[in-house]
Amino acid sequence: MGETVQVGALEYTVLEVDWLPQMTSDGNVRLPRHRFAQVRLTIRNRASKEVGLPLLSLQDEKGAEFRELDDIKNVSDWPGILRMLKPDDTLTGRVFFDAPMKEMRLFASDVSDPMNERNALIEIPVTLDVAPAVPAPAGR
């Protein structure tokens, strides 16, 4: 995470991943089947032409696929589902998945040339923020 991976003319950088037990929008709580993986990333277009970006997916170690959610509401930096990047532009935002909370790989692709589609897998580690253990007070 944090390293830039080039896939064809596109550069993907995963900046941060948060695993959420729920999402709230307009006072409504949305519960996942598993957990919501909120992935903050950048995608840069190095091509000399505008390219469309496909929806992303996560894959686990067994190859099970979890597609990006396409119905996110009221998230200011969600890039939407129709994504076009002009030459040398960078998209920065958050995308969401409903997936089990475990080590995953982000399936990234460049489909700007249908005759030469390129793909890569970017490791998404699971890090848990756990408070350090506090020893119990000694008994008298």
FENRATA-V15636 format. One record per pair of residues at least 24 apart in sequence whose C-alpha atoms are under 10 Angstrom apart, sorted by the first residue. I is the first residue (numbers start at 1). GAP is how many residues later the second one is. D is the distance in Angstrom with one decimal. If there is no record, write none. Layout:
# FENRATA-V15636
{{I;GAP;D} {I;GAP;D}}
This chain:
# FENRATA-V15636
{{1;40;9.7} {1;121;7.6} {1;122;6.7} {1;123;6.5} {1;124;7.7} {2;39;8.9} {2;40;10.0} {3;119;9.1} {4;38;9.0} {4;39;9.2} {4;40;9.8} {4;118;9.3} {5;38;9.6} {5;103;9.0} {5;115;7.9} {5;116;8.9} {5;117;7.5} {6;37;9.5} {6;38;9.2} {6;39;9.9} {6;40;9.4} {6;102;9.3} {6;103;9.3} {6;104;9.3} {6;112;9.7} {6;113;9.3} {6;114;8.2} {7;101;7.2} {7;102;6.1} {7;103;5.9} {7;104;9.5} {7;110;9.2} {7;111;6.0} {7;112;6.0} {7;113;6.4} {7;114;9.6} {8;37;9.4} {8;38;8.6} {8;39;8.6} {8;101;7.8} {8;102;5.7} {8;103;8.5} {8;104;8.7} {8;105;9.1} {8;108;8.8} {8;109;7.9} {8;110;5.8} {8;111;8.0} {8;112;9.5} {9;35;8.3} {9;36;6.0} {9;37;4.9} {9;38;5.1} {9;39;8.8} {9;40;9.8} {9;42;9.1} {9;78;9.6} {9;79;9.8} {9;100;9.7} {9;101;6.9} {9;102;9.6} {9;103;8.4} {9;104;9.8} {9;109;9.2} {10;33;6.5} {10;34;5.5} {10;35;4.8} {10;36;5.9} {10;37;7.5} {10;41;9.1} {10;43;9.2} {10;75;9.7} {10;78;9.5} {10;80;9.5} {10;98;9.2} {10;99;8.0} {10;100;6.4} {10;101;9.7} {10;102;9.4} {10;108;9.7} {11;31;7.9} {11;32;5.4} {11;33;5.0} {11;34;6.6} {11;35;7.4} {11;79;9.0} {11;97;9.4} {11;98;9.7} {11;99;9.3} {12;29;7.2} {12;30;5.8} {12;31;4.6} {12;32;6.7} {12;33;9.3} {12;78;9.7} {12;79;9.6} {12;94;9.9} {12;96;7.5} {12;97;9.2} {12;108;9.6} {12;110;8.7} {13;27;8.7} {13;28;5.5} {13;29;5.2} {13;30;6.5} {13;31;8.7} {13;79;9.4} {13;109;8.8} {14;25;7.1} {14;26;6.2} {14;27;4.4} {14;28;6.6} {14;29;8.8} {14;78;9.9} {14;80;9.8} {14;92;8.9} {14;108;8.0} {14;109;9.1} {14;110;8.2} {15;24;7.6} {15;25;5.5} {15;26;5.1} {15;27;7.5} {15;77;9.6} {15;78;9.8} {15;79;9.7} {16;24;5.1} {16;25;7.1} {16;78;9.2} {16;108;9.0} {17;24;8.9} {17;77;9.2} {17;78;9.7} {17;79;9.7} {17;107;7.6} {17;108;8.4} {17;109;8.2} {17;110;8.7} {18;78;9.7} {18;83;9.8} {18;108;8.8} {18;109;8.8} {18;110;9.3} {19;77;9.7} {19;78;9.5} {19;79;9.5} {19;80;9.2} {19;81;9.3} {19;82;6.9} {19;83;9.7} {19;107;8.6} {19;108;9.2} {19;109;9.0} {20;76;9.9} {20;78;9.5} {20;81;9.4} {21;77;10.0} {23;49;9.6} {23;50;9.9} {24;49;9.3} {24;50;9.2} {24;51;10.0} {25;47;9.0} {25;48;6.6} {25;49;6.3} {25;50;8.4} {26;47;8.7} {26;48;7.8} {31;67;9.4} {32;65;9.1} {32;66;5.9} {32;67;8.2} {32;68;9.7} {33;65;6.6} {33;66;7.6} {33;67;8.4} {34;63;9.4} {34;64;5.9} {34;65;5.2} {34;66;5.0} {34;67;7.3} {35;61;9.9} {35;62;7.9} {35;63;5.5} {35;64;5.5} {35;65;5.9} {35;66;6.3} {35;67;10.0} {36;33;9.5} {36;59;9.9} {36;60;6.4} {36;61;5.5} {36;62;4.7} {36;63;6.4} {36;64;8.3} {36;65;8.4} {37;31;9.4} {37;57;9.8} {37;58;8.2} {37;59;5.5} {37;60;5.1} {37;61;6.3} {37;62;6.7} {37;63;8.5} {37;64;7.7} {38;30;9.9} {38;55;10.0} {38;56;6.3} {38;57;5.9} {38;58;4.7} {38;59;6.8} {38;60;9.1} {39;54;8.2} {39;55;5.4} {39;56;5.3} {39;57;6.2} {39;58;8.2} {39;67;9.4} {39;85;9.1} {40;37;9.1} {40;38;9.3} {40;52;7.5} {40;53;5.6} {40;54;4.3} {40;55;6.6} {40;56;8.9} {41;50;8.1} {41;51;5.8} {41;52;5.8} {41;53;6.3} {41;54;7.9} {42;48;6.5} {42;49;5.4} {42;50;4.4} {42;51;6.6} {42;52;8.8} {43;42;8.8} {43;46;8.4} {43;47;5.5} {43;48;5.2} {43;49;6.7} {43;50;8.9} {43;65;9.8} {44;41;7.8} {44;42;9.2} {44;43;8.5} {44;44;6.5} {44;45;5.8} {44;46;4.2} {44;47;6.3} {44;48;8.7} {45;39;9.5} {45;40;6.3} {45;41;6.8} {45;42;5.6} {45;43;5.1} {45;44;5.7} {45;45;6.4} {45;46;8.6} {45;65;9.7} {46;39;9.6} {46;40;9.0} {46;41;6.1} {46;42;5.2} {46;43;7.9} {46;44;9.2} {47;38;9.5} {47;39;8.3} {47;40;5.6} {47;41;7.0} {47;42;9.6} {47;65;9.2} {48;38;8.2} {48;39;5.3} {48;40;7.7} {49;36;8.6} {49;37;6.5} {49;38;5.4} {49;39;9.0} {49;63;9.2} {50;34;6.7} {50;35;5.5} {50;36;4.2} {50;37;5.6} {50;38;9.0} {50;39;9.1} {50;62;8.7} {51;32;8.4} {51;33;5.6} {51;34;5.4} {51;35;6.6} {51;36;7.9} {51;59;8.7} {51;60;8.3} {51;61;5.8} {51;62;9.3} {52;30;7.7} {52;31;5.7} {52;32;4.4} {52;33;6.4} {52;34;9.0} {52;58;8.7} {52;59;7.8} {52;60;6.7} {53;28;8.6} {53;29;7.6} {53;30;5.3} {53;31;6.1} {53;32;7.5} {53;38;10.0} {53;55;9.7} {53;56;8.2} {53;57;7.4} {53;58;7.6} {53;59;8.2} {54;27;8.0} {54;28;8.1} {54;29;7.5} {54;30;9.3} {54;54;8.7} {54;55;7.6} {54;56;8.0} {54;57;7.5} {54;58;9.6} {55;25;9.3} {55;26;6.8} {55;27;8.7} {55;28;8.7} {55;40;9.1} {55;52;9.6} {55;53;9.0} {55;54;9.3} {56;25;10.0} {56;39;8.3} {56;40;9.2} {56;41;9.0} {56;50;7.2} {56;51;6.2} {56;52;6.4} {56;53;8.1} {57;38;9.8} {57;39;9.3} {57;40;7.6} {57;42;9.9} {57;47;9.8} {57;48;8.4} {57;49;6.0} {57;50;5.4} {57;51;7.7} {57;52;10.0} {57;64;9.9} {58;38;9.9} {58;39;7.5} {58;40;9.3} {58;41;7.9} {58;45;9.8} {58;46;6.1} {58;47;5.5} {58;48;4.6} {58;49;5.9} {58;50;9.1} {58;63;8.9} {58;64;9.2} {58;65;9.6} {58;66;8.7} {59;40;9.1} {59;44;8.9} {59;45;5.5} {59;46;5.2} {59;47;6.5} {59;48;6.9} {59;62;8.6} {59;63;9.8} {59;64;9.6} {59;65;9.6} {60;39;9.1} {60;40;8.7} {60;41;9.9} {60;42;7.7} {60;43;6.7} {60;44;4.8} {60;45;6.4} {60;46;9.1} {60;63;9.9} {60;64;9.7} {61;41;9.3} {61;42;7.6} {61;43;6.9} {61;44;8.1} {62;42;9.9} {63;41;9.6} {63;42;9.4} {64;35;9.8} {64;40;9.7} {65;34;8.7} {65;39;9.6} {65;40;9.6} {65;41;9.7} {65;42;9.1} {66;31;6.6} {66;32;6.8} {66;33;6.1} {66;34;9.0} {66;38;9.7} {66;40;9.6} {66;41;9.9} {67;29;8.8} {67;30;6.4} {67;31;7.8} {67;32;8.7} {67;39;10.0} {67;40;9.6} {68;27;6.9} {68;28;5.7} {68;29;4.8} {68;30;7.7} {68;31;9.6} {69;26;7.5} {69;27;5.6} {69;28;5.4} {69;29;7.3} {70;25;8.9} {70;26;8.3} {70;27;9.1} {71;25;9.5} {72;24;7.9} {101;24;9.6} {101;25;7.1} {101;26;9.7} {102;24;5.7} {102;25;9.1} {103;24;9.1}}
